Each structure stands twice: as C-alpha cells, then as structure tokens.
Amino acid sequence: MPRSSRRRTFLAGLGAGIAAAALPARAAGAVDLQLVLAADVSRSIDNARFLLQRQGYATAIADPRVVRAMTGGRFKRVALSYNEWSGPGAQRTLVDWSIIDGQDSAEDFAARLLAPPRPFAGSTAIGEAIVFSMGEFRRCPFPAERRTIDVSGDGTNTSGTLAGTARDIAVEAGITINGLAILTEIPSPWNPMHTHPPGGLDEWYRQNVIGGSGAFLLSVLGFDTFAYAMVNKLSRETA
C-alpha cells in the first residue's frame, strides 16, 4: 500500500476512534465544549510576532467577555487545551486539559500559557497540527457533545499531511474546526505564495482548514490586534 494511502487509513482510524469515544454530555464531569487551541509558531512568525500572539491568547482567555461566554452554557464550564505547532513532528501541548468555570480558572490558564519558552520555528504543517489536535480529544477527561479545534496561522500548509485531508477526517468524526487567518501586508521574502496565496490567505483557510457544524473564519491584519480578534473568536465559538 502506498505511504499516502497508509497515512489516510491511519487518519480515518483515528477519526473513527475519536467519534466512538465521544460520551454523552450528561455523564459525570461533563462540560459544554472541549476546545483545543492550536497556534502556529512556524518560522514565518518572528519573535516579536510570536510574543504578540502568545500574549494575545492569554489576554483573550482571561477577558471577562470570553469568561462569560465560556460559563454561559448548560454546564457553565468548558474544557480547554493549548498547543503550538510548526512542521511535521513539531507539536507540543503547553497547557493541558483544564476546566474554565470562572474568572480565576481563566486567569490561571492564561498565566500557565505565558510561562513556557517557544518550542518550535520550523515549516508550516497545518494538517499535522489538526491530526495532533484530534488526538488531544482522546485524552480529555471531561466529556462533551461539542468538540472544536481553533487553528490560527499566517500561511498555507507547506509540509506533512494536507490540511484539507486532515480537516475532512476531523469533520467526519464530528469535530468542528474554526480558523483565524493572520494576514500580512508584505509577502514572505522566501516564499511569497505561503503568506499570499491566490485569492488571499483567508480564502485559502476557508477552502482548506475550517469545517464542521457552525464552522467560521475570522481574519486579522497583522499581530497588533491579535488579542482583540481572539476575544471575538473565543466569545463566538464558546457561546
């Protein structure tokens, strides 16, 4: 069997296993949503941008508007996990599954997110990031009927599993993928098509990354307003 076919079979099996492992939300310890935040830290994101992005996530998670959205559902809490990724084999969970049930737990999660050093700065493997994030649901100890992956990035897939392939398998498993496309005015000097594909990065994300029930995409120009965009995004997907 060709390697691509074996990979597809493995991913389909992963998706089926995740779907089978889903528990009814009335189970003990249930939450309204399992949410994996998957942040791009590939080489096109320099250190200044990386810091703005990491701080933006922390600021948004602890924002009272986001906390109200996270605690406004039936169970009044969500399960949250945060990972950063770049190329194939370069994915790491920085803050593992945690319950967000109020301002204190949100601020604690944000503080733990800011502490670790940057783990990677390689190529951009969005498909591999989706596969890794799918696997995170199998470890989540807090059952939920809704499972969402939140992918942010500033470029197209350049290595590893195709983003669209991984997206389709996640959707088949009942997972929703939302996206935040970080647009830049100046194309990448070593690969302009990476940050400025035909039709724009936001359209590329629509075609290749987002999918599932209620999936949506937000776009932000540059990293200076990343925190503001993430507040809007988290409020929408956790409400």
N, C-alpha and C positions, 0 to 999 in steps of 0.2 A: 504494500500500500504506500503511495507517495506520502512524503512528510506532511504536505499540506492537508491531505485527507485524514491522516492520523491526528493532526492538530485539531481539525474540525470535529472529528469524532470525540476527542477528549473534551473539547469545549462544550459540545452538546451534552455529554455525560455530566459535566459539571453543572450545567444549567438544569438538567433534569433532577439532579441530586438536591439542588437548592430549592426547586419547586416542591419536591417531595418533602423537604424538611420544614416547609412553612407550617407554622402552628396557628390555630385559631386565636384571635385576639382576646378571647375570654379566658385563656389559660393564665395560670398564676404568673405574676410579674410582668404582665403584658404592657406594651407601650403603644402609642398611636402611630408611630413611624420608626422604622430603622433607617437611618440616614448615614451614608458613607460620603465624606468629603474627600475628593481626590484632586490634589493640587499639583500642577505642572511645575517642576523645578529643573527643566532641561536647560541646555547651555545658552539658548536664546534669551533667557531671563537672567540678566546680570545681577550682581549682589544687591545693588540699590533697589531694583525692581523686586527681587526676592524678599527683601525686608518689608517693602510696602505691601506685598501680597500676604506674607505671614501675619503682619500686624493687622491687615485688613480682615482676615479671617477671625482673628482673636477679638477685634473690636466689634465685628458683626455678631458673633456668637453671644457676647455679653451685652449687646444692646437691648434695652428693655422692650423695644418693639418686637424683636425677634423672640425674646423670652416669653412674651405674652402669646405669640403665635405657637410656640412650642408647647405651651402649657394650656392651650385653649381647647384641646380635644377631649374625647371621651375619658381617656385615662389621665389626662393632664400631665403627660410627660412623653418624651421621645428618647430613643437610644441613638447616640452619636459616636461616630468613629472618624478619625482624620488620618489620611496618609499623603505622602508626597512621592512623586514618581518622575522618572525620565525615560531611559532606554529599557530594552528587554532585560529582565532580571534585576532592575533597579526600581523597586517599590518598597516602601517601608511605612508601617503604621507608627505614627508618632504619638498619638493619643488613642488608646484602645477604647472599646465599647464602654460608654458611660451614660448614666441616666441624667438627663436635663429636666429637672422638675421645678426650677425656680431660679431666681437671680444668683443665689450663692453657688449652685452647681454649675451654672453657665460661666460665672467668673472663674471658678476653679478650673474648668475645662480650658478656658482661654489662657490662663496662666501656665498650664502644663503644655499647651501648644507652643508658647513662645520660647520655652526653655531649650529644646534640643537644637544642636547645630544643623546646618544644611546638609542633607545626606548625599545628594547627587547633583550632577550638572552635565548629563550626557545627552544622547539623542532623544527624540520625542516618540514614545511608543504608547499612543493613546489606547490602542486595542489591548495591549498588555496591562495597562492601568485599569481598564474595565474588567478584564479577567481577574486580576488581583482583588479588585473591589467586590466582585461577585463572590469570591471565596470568603471574604470577610463575613458575609451573611451566615455562612455555615457555622461560624464561631459565636455568633451573637446569642447571649443567654436570655435575652428579653424578647419574647415572641411578639409579632405584629403582623397585621394583614397587609400593611403597606411597606414596601422596600424601595428606596431611592438611592441612586448614585448621583452625586453632584460633581461634575467634571469642569475644571477651569483650565484654560491654556491659551497660549499666544501663537500657536502654529498648528500645522497639519501633522498627520502621522508620517513619520519618516523611517520607522523600523518596526520589526516584530509583526504580530497579528494585525490584520487590517482593522481599523476602528469600526467600520460598518459590519464586519463579520462578528466581532465581539458584541457590538450593540444588538444585533439581531438575536443572538443567543440569549443575552440578558433579557430582552423583551419577551422572548418565548418562555422564559422562566418566571414571568410576572413582575419583573423589575423595571422601574421607570428610570430613565437617565435624563437628567437636565443638564444644561450647559451654560457656561459663562465664557464667551469669546472675548479675549483681551486684544483689542485692535491697536495697532501701532501705525503712526504716520509714515515712518521710514522703513522700507523693506529690509529684511535681514541681509547684510552685505555678502554673506557666503552662500545664501540660498533664498533669494527673493520670493520664490514660489511657496516657501514654507510659511511665511507670515502674510503673504499677499497672493493667495491662490486665485484663479479665475472666478469672478463673482464675489470675491471677498471671503474672509475667514468666517464671518458669521453665517454665510450661506453654506460654506463647507461643513460647519458644525451641524447645521440643520439637516444636511444630507447624510452625514456620516457618524454623528455622535449621539444626538438626542433621540429618544424613542420611548414608547410605552404610554400607559394611560396618563393623560394630562401633561405630557412632557412639554417643556418650554425652554427657550433660549433667551438669555439676556446678553447684550453686548456692552462693553465699556471701552472708551478710547483712552488708552494708557493706564498706568498703575496708580496715578494720584487719586483717582476716585474709586478705586477698587473696593474700599470698605463700604462706601455708600451703595454701590451696586450689590455687594454681597448682603447687606441688610435687606434690600428689597427682595433679593433672590431667596434668602432663607425664610423671610416672612411669608413669601408666597408658597414655597414648597412644604412648609411645616404647618401652615394654617389648616 
